[in-house]
Amino acid sequence: MSQLNWGILGTGMIARRMAQAMMKSRTGRLVAVGSRSLETARKFSADFAGVRGYGSSEELVADPDVQAVYISLPNHLHGEWTVRCARAGKHVLCEKPFTLNHAEAMAVVEAVRAAGVFLMEAFMYRCHPQTARLVELVRGGAIGEPRLIQAAFCYHTENVAGNVRFVNAWGGGAIMDVGCYCMSMARLLAGSEPVRIKGVGHIDEATRVDDWASAVVQFPTGLLAELTCAMRVALGSYVRVWGSEGHLVVSNPWFPGTKPDQAQIQLHRVGREPVILSIPADTDLYAIEVDIVAEQLANRQARPPAMTWDDTIGNMRALDLWRREIGLEFESESLTAKIPAIATGDRPVMKYGRVDGVAKPVSRLVCGTMLEGATWRVPHAMRLFDAYFERGGNTFDTAYVYQSEPFLGKWIRDRGVRDQVVVIAKGGATTLVTPQMLDVELQETLDRFGFEQVDIYLMHRDNLQVPVGEFVDWFNRQQRAGRIGAFGGSNWTLERVAAANDYARQHGLTGMTAISNQFSLARMVSPVWDGCISVSDAASRAWLTQHQLANFAWSSQARGFFSGGAHPENRCDAELVRCWYSDDNFERLARVQQLAARRGVLPINIAAAYVLAQPFPSFALIGPRTMRELITSFDALPIELTPAECAWLNLERDTPEA
């Protein structure tokens, strides 16, 4: 291992502890410290020979001698300075919690990924051999089947001036300060993400942060975890793991040391004498952390049980869910918050198409706004929409029933991009829809957005009991009033669309120029919901090609059929099985996988490329739950499929060669 020159942002107690550890490490050399006050920085650096003190974080990051930065700033600054350091080419060890929320964590990790530097969240206990041994015992069956984890990290402190733990805007509270340890331990030992979190806590009315909190966490195997954290109740700390054949007790889980009595695991097996296992480290706990950074620079992230990027993102999501359970929202997560963009570093790669009646180009990948996967909807929307727009995406699909208009509207206003984006709105998500119902829903949609017109308006469903001309008349009235641009129908039969456009021609009116029906390479075996209409079949494709009508394809990935989980023997997802499982679809999946391997891309990218390769204006709606899902979706854009390859993928010919 080569020596690594460190800088420290912050001069608090933990920063001093880390500075001392760097002196004890095999690889670390502290060269600089940065503070908001030059006097404070110099006072700190005076205790460490040869260390420079800077009166700003910017100066420290600009120091060419600094190769890695330990960030010990208040929680709300972690994300910003992790990104700044990464863009400056500095490796980063960021104090926990990594960011204020899951959405920010995803954006920061992507920015670091693009910068090509090392990043690790500083859960020091994860680096100690005691933790590795605990994982080995649990997963190795030492106590049989794990059934219950109990983890606590509690202390008492007072709310004195300057204590960042008591500031809502800075991400304070017990969950963020020490509950993050308990959650990270439970997730580590479970080896999976929670499927359910139920929490309670005490939120102080004055500080608006939690003084103490508890949670019960359920994992996919049925394993439960009871978590307790506090910063005003001195309950103490412990980790206990109960299994079918015994239990484990760790009395010093968070600060294991170098002496046998500082790092012990008690193993209690049914019918046997207890065994005490001592697993001391050979050096300081924080020094181990410093050395892990140097050891893993080439990998850009640490190996488990230290914190990987996915582990950090998963932990932030779990903490969000815990906070949401107790009603702890930070100021930066509200609709009135100003959330600065985080550039994640990728260049725009978008392709565009045209829709009659829309002057702006329309991105071929359209961002859905149901915000599935969101823990806090405002930051999730802001981060996801930023990443999509940064890559050239400019078209957003909304609906009255999604109730996502306030979040997209906020993003558009805050970023000042209304003239650059295409907004699709939908209304009437019922077979009983009438023009009068659409009147009400459209007005409410515009009110939620906070602007006067949507670029494309689609009826979410059709009502065959209403003459088609009444809907065409309604669309034209709204268009003349300036409330909508282009218009069309979602889940309308092509026959009904043709009838609408015939009526429009006969009466000198504008007709439908777009639809939004299900379209994918996989055949929809059974409707996802009653009344949904697919146009994936050959006859529908021919009609769309003849009329050059734009289709905004929903479920373009067949609800995840091509993402890796579909297999004839895997029937865990009942809806996936019901709607998409068939022999012909599995043959399509096999061909997709074959072509993906040949092209060096993911199967989902081939499936999306098929949707985009149609001889009519075809746009793929994507509904990413995470930043990674969003970004990997863009890998479909450079893929050019020939007509022969499309026909082969869809089982219409035996070979992909022309």
N, C-alpha and C positions, 0 to 999 in steps of 0.2 A: 504494500500500500504506500502510495506517495503522500507527502504532506499536503494538507489543504489549508489555505489561508482563509480565516473566517472574519466576518464582520457581524456585529450584533446590533439590531435595531431595538432600542429600548434599554432602560437602565434600572428596571425594577428588580425585585428580589430574585425572580427566576432568571433574569438576565445575568445577574451576578453569579448565581449558582452554575449556570452554563459556562460562564467565563472561567470559573475555577475548574470545571470539568475539562475544558479544552486544554488546560495546562497539564492535566493528568492523562489525556488520551495519547494514543500512539501516533495519531495522524494530524490532530488539530493544532493550529497556531492562530491565536487571536491577534489580529493586526489593527482592528478599528472598531469603534463603537459610535453609534449615532443617537442623538437625542434632540428634542425640540429646543433644548437650552444648551448652549455651548458650555456654560459653566458646569451644568450637571454632567455633560459628557466628559469634560476634562477631569472632574472630580472622580468619576467612575474609572476612567482610564489610568489615573494616577496610581491606582492600586495594582496595575498590571504593567510591568516594565515594557516599554517600547510600543504600547498600544496608542493609536491616534484617537483623539476625540473630536467628533464633528457636531456642529450645532444644528444639523438637519439630517433627515433621512436621505434626502436627495444627494447630499455630499458623500455620504457613506457608500451609497449604491454606485456612485460615479468613480469611486476609488479603484484604479486598475489593479491594485494589489489584492483586493478582496475577490476571492473566488466563490465563496459560499456565504450565505447570510442566514443567521438565526433570527427569526422574527418573534419578538416577545412584546409586541405592541398590544393595546386593547383589542378585544375581539373584532370590533367593527372595522379595524384597519388591516386585518390579516389578508383578506382577499386582494385589496388594492395593492399592498406592498409585495405580496407574492408575485403578482403579475408584473409589477414594475421591476422587481429583481430578475425575474425570468427573462423579460425582454432585454435587460442589460447583460444577459449571459451569465447570471449568477445562479448557482445551485441554491436550493432553498430547504431549510428545516423550519417549518412553521409551527408555532405553539398551538396547542389545542384550545378551543375547538377551531377547526380549520377556517371556517367562515361563519357568517350569521345564519345561513340556511342552505338547504340542499341545492336550490337553484343556483346560488352564487358559487357553491362548490363545484358544480358541473362546469360552469363557465371558466372558472379559474383553472381547473385541471386541463381543459382544452387549450387555454392560452399557454400553459406550461408545456403541454404536448407539442404545440406548434413551435415553441421556443427551443425545444430540444435540450432542456436542462433536467437535473435531478430535482425531485420533490418528495418530501416525506412530512407527514403530520407528526408532531412531537409527543406521542404517547410513550414516555420513556420506559414504562413497565413492560411494554411489548418487546423491548430489546433485551430484557434480562433473561438468563437461562431458566429461572424459576417459572416464567410464563410458558416457555417452550415445553418444559417438563409437565406442567399442568395440562396443556393441550394433549400431549402424548398419552398421559394417563387416562384422560377422559375418552379420547378417540380410540385408545387401545383396549378399552373394555375393562379397565382396572376396577370399576365399580358397576359393571354390567351396563345396562341400558340407561343413559342419562335421562332423568325425568324432571329435575327441578334445580335451577340455579338461584342462589341468593347472593346478591352483591350490594354492598353499601360503601359509600364514601361520604362521610359527614364530619362537619366541624362547626365551631361557633366563632363568629367574628362580629364586630360592630360596624354600623354604617357611619363611618367617619368620612370627612371631606376627602375627596380624591380617590375613594375606593371604587374602582371601575366595576366591581361586581354588582353594584347597586344602581347602575345606570341602564335604563331600558334601551336608549338609543345606541348604546355601545355593546349591546348583546349580553347584558348581565344576567344574573340569576344562578341558582344552584344547579339546574339541569345543564346549563352551558359550562359552568365552572367544573363541576365534579360528577354530575350525572352522566356526562359524556364518557367517563372512565367505566362506569358500571355498564352502560349500553355497549361499549366497545368490547368489554370482557364477555358479556353474554353472547354477543354475535360471534365472537371468536370461538368460544367453546361450542356453540351450536353448529358452527360451520355453515350458516345460512342466514338469510335475511328474515326478519319477523313477518308473520302473516297477520298479526293482530297486536295492537298495543292499547291498553286501557290505563289511563293515568289520572291521578289526583294531585293537587298541590295547593300550597298557600301562597297567594300573590299579595304582596304588600300594596295597599292602596296608594301610598305616597310614592314609592319607587317604581311600581308597576313591573316588578320582577319577582320571581318565586324565591322565597326564603327556604322552603323545603318541599320535596315532592317525592312521590312514589309511582311506580308503574308495574304492571303485570304484562309480560311480553310472551306471546305464543309463537313458536317456530313450526315449520312444516311437519316435523316428526311428532308433534304433540308436546315436545319439551317446553316447559314454562320457565320464566325467569322473573324473580321478584327483585326489583331495583329500588333502592332508597338513596336519596342524596339530600344534603342540607348544608347551608352555610350559616345557620343560626340555631342548630341543634347538634350538640356534641355527641352524637350516637356512636361515632367511631367508624372503623373500616374493616371489612372482611369479604371473603368470597367463599361460598360453600356450594358444593355440587353434590346432589343426591341422585343415586342411581338404584337400580333394581337389586344390586348386590353389595351396596355399601355407600360410603360418602367420602368426600374430600373436604378438608378445611385449610384455607390459606389465611392466616391471621395478618399478614403484612403484604397484601397483593399489589399495592401501588408504589411502594418505595422499598423493594427488596434490596438488600445490601451485599457486602462482601464477607460477612461473618456467618457461620452456620446458623445462629439463632435469628438472623435477619432475613433469611430466605428458606422457609420451611413449608412443607406440605404434609399435612397429617392424612394418612390413608387408613380409613376404617372399613374393613371388610366384614360382612356378616359372619359371625361365628369365629372370628380370628382376633388376635391381639392387634391393637393399633400400631401402625408403623409411622415413624417420623422420617421424612426424606428431607435432607438438607441440600440445597442447590445454590450455594453462594457464588457470586461472580468473582472474577479475579481482579476487577477494577471498579471504579466508580460507575454508578448507574447511568449518569448522564454522559460520562466518557464513552461508554459502550455505544450510546446513541450517536455520538460524534463520529466514532470509528465506522459504524454501519454506513453512514453517509459516504465516507471515503471509499469503503469497500464496494459499494453498489453504484458508483457514479456511471459506469458504463451501461448499466441496466436502466438508469434514469429513475428507478424506484426501488424500494427495498423488497425483500422477500418476507413472507409471513414467518413468524407471527408479528413482525414489525408491520407498520401500516402501509399497505399498497394504495394506489389511487382509487381502485374500486372499493376498497375497504373504507377509505375516508368518505367517499361519496355515499356509501351505504349507511355509515354511521350518522352523517348529517341528515339523511332522510329520516332515519329512526328518531333522532332528536327532534326534528320538526314535528313528527307525529305525536311524540310525547308532549311537546309544548302545545300543540293544537288541542290535545285532550284536556289540558288544564286552562286553556284560553289565554296563553301567553304569546301575544303578538308583539313584535318589535316595531318601532316607528317606521322603519324602512320597508315594512311589509304591507303598509296601508295604501289605499288608492290615492292618497294625497302625497305620498312620498316621492321624492326625486331620486331616481335610481340611475346612476351613471352607467353607460354602456361599458362592457368589457370586450375588447376586440380579441377574438380567439385565433386570429392570425392567418386564416386561409384566404386565398384569393377567390373572387367570384368565378364560378364555373357554370352558371345557369344558362339554360337555353330558353328561348321565348317563342311564343306563338301569338296568333291574333284571333280575336273574337269580334265578329261584326257588331258594331255598336259601342265598342270600347276603343278609345283612341290610344290608350297606353298599351305597350307590349305586356303580354301575360306570361308569367313564368310557367314553365312546363311542370315543375313540381309546385304544388299548391299546399300551403301550410294550413292544416286543420287547427281549429281553436277550441276543441273540447277540453283541452288542458288535462287530459288523462295523465295520471302520475304526479300531478301537482300536490304538494303539501300546503304551501301558501301560494295562492293563485296569482297575486300581483308579481312577486319576484320571479315566479316560474314563467309567466307570460313575457315579462320584460327580457329575461335572459334568452329564452327560446326564440322569441321574435327577433332579437338582436342578431343571434347567430344565423338565423335563416336569411335575414335581410343582408347581412354582411357578405353572404355567399351569392348574392344576386337575386334571391327570392323576393318577389314583390306582390304576390297574390295570396290572399287569406280567405279561407272558407269559414263562414259563421252561420249560425241559425238562431232563430228566436228561442228555440228550446234549449240551446246550449247555454244561454245567458252569459256568453263570453264577450259581448260587445263592450261593456265598460273597460275590460282589460285591454282589448285591442285598441279601443278608442284612446285610452290613456297612453299606450305606447306610441300611437300615431301622433298624438299631440305633443308628447314629451320629446319625441325625436324630430318633429317638424317635417314629416314625410308624406302628408296627405296627397300631394300632387304626384308622388312617385309610386304609390301602391294601388293595387286593385282589390277592392273589397267586395266579396260575394256574401250576400245575405239571403237567408231562406225563411219562409214563413208558411204557416198552414200545415203543420205536421199531423194531419188527421184526414181521414177520408170524408169527413163532414165539412171540409173547408169551404168557405164561401167568400165572395168579394168583400162582404162586410167584415168578415173576420180578418181578412188580409189588411183592410184599412186600419184596424186597431193595431195589429201586430207590426206593420211597417212603421207606423208612427212611433210606437214604443221602441222599436229597433233603432230608429234614427235618434230618439231621445237618449237611449243608452249609449250610443256612439258619441253623441255630442256634435254631429255634423249633419248636413242637410240632404246628402245624396249618397247612395251606394252605387257602385259601378255596375254590378250585376245582381239582379234579384231573381230568385228561383222559388217557385212553389214547391214546398217540401213533399207534398203529396198531391194527388189529383182527386177530384170528386166527380165521378162519372154521372152523378145525378144532376149536375149543373151543366147546361149547354156550354160547349167550349168557347163560343163567342163571347159569353159574359166575362170569362177570364181574360180573353184577348182585349176586350174593351177596357177592363180594369187596368191591365198592364199599360196600355196606351195612355190612359188618363194620368197615371202616375209618372210615366215618362215625360209627357207634356208639362206636367207640374214641376219637373226637375228633381223628383225624388229618387228616381232610378235611371240607370243607363240602359244597358242591354237586359234582356230577361229570358226566362225559359222555365222548364220544369224539372224537378227531381223525382225520379220514380214514376215517370209518365211513360205509357206505352208509346212506341214510335207511331202507331196508327193515330193516337190521340194528338201527338205533336203535329203530324201531317194535317190532321183536320184543323188544328189551330192555325197553321200557316196558310191553309187554303182559305179559311175565313178572313184572315188578315189581308190576303191578296184581293179577295172579292170586295172588300170594304175599304181599300186604300189605306190600310193600317200597317204598322210595323209588326212583324212576326217574331217568333222565337228564334234565337240564334245560338242557344246553348241548352244543354240538358246536363243533369248529374245523375246518371244511373250507374249501377254496379258494373264494373268491367275489370277483368283480370285474366291472366293466362289460365288459372284454375277455373273449372266449371262450378258454378254454384249449384250444388246438388239439391239443397233445400233452402228456401228463403231464410235469410238471417232474421228477418221479422216479417210478419204478414204484410203483403202488399209491396215489398221491395222488388224492383225489376232490374234484371241483368240484361246487358246488351253484348255479352261476350260471344254469342253464337254467330255462326257464319252469315246468316241472313241479316242480322242486325248490323254487323260490321259492313256488309255490302250496302245497306241503306244509308248508313252514316257516311260512307265513302262517296256514294252518289250525291248526297245532299250537302256534304262538307259541313255538317253541323258539329259544333264543338261539344265534346263530352268531358265533363269533370268526373273522372272515375273514382267512386268511393270504394273502399275495400280493395284497392288495386293490388294489394299483397295477399288477398284472400284471407284476411284476418290472421296473418302469421303462418299460413300454410307453408310458405317457402323459407321461413326464418330458422328452421332447424328442429322444431319440436314435433313436426308431423311424421308419424311412422305407423304402419298398420297395427302394430302391437301397443303403441302408446295411445291410450284412450282416456287420458286424465282430463282433457279439456272436452267436455261433452258438446259444447257448441261447435268447436272445430270439427269434431267427429260428425256431428249432425249435418253441418252445412257443406263440408268440403271433402270428406273421406269417400273415395271411390277408386276403383281400379284404374280408370283412365287418368284421374288426377295424380295418382301415385306414379304413373308412367310419365306424366308431364314433369313431376318433381324430379324423377331420375334423370330426365334429359336436361333439366335446368342445372342440376348438380354437375352433370358431365360437362356442359358448356361453361359453367362457372369455373370449374377446375382448369379447363383449357385456356380461359381468358385471364385467370388469376384474380377473380373477383368473388364476391359473395353470391350465393344463390338468389338472395333477395334483390341484388342489383340486376341480375339477368331478368327476373320476373318484372321488375319495374321498367327495364329497358324495352321489354315486349310491349308494355302498355304505351310507351312513348313512340314506338316504331310503327304505329298504325297509319294507314294512308288517309286518315281524316284528322282534324284537329283534336288531339287526345292529350288530356292533362291528368296527371296522377295526383290525387289527394293523399297526403301523408299525415299521419297523426302520431308523431313521435312523442313518447313518454319521457325520454331522456335526451340530453344533448348528444350523446354518442349515437343514439338511433337517428337523430336528425342528420348528423354529419355523415354517417355512413350511407344515408339515402342518396346523397349527392354523387356517390360513386357510380350510380347508374347513368349519369348524364353523358359521360364520354363514350359509353358503349353504343356502337352502331350495329344493329342487327339487320341482316339482309332479309328480303321477303322469304327466301328459302329457309333461313334459320327460324323465322317466325312460324312458318308453316310446319316445320319439323317439330318445334317445341310444342305446337298445338296438335300434334299427332295427325297432321294432314299430309305428311309425306314421310318417307322412310329414312332419308338422309338430310343433313343440313346443308349439303353442298348444292350450289345452283346447277 
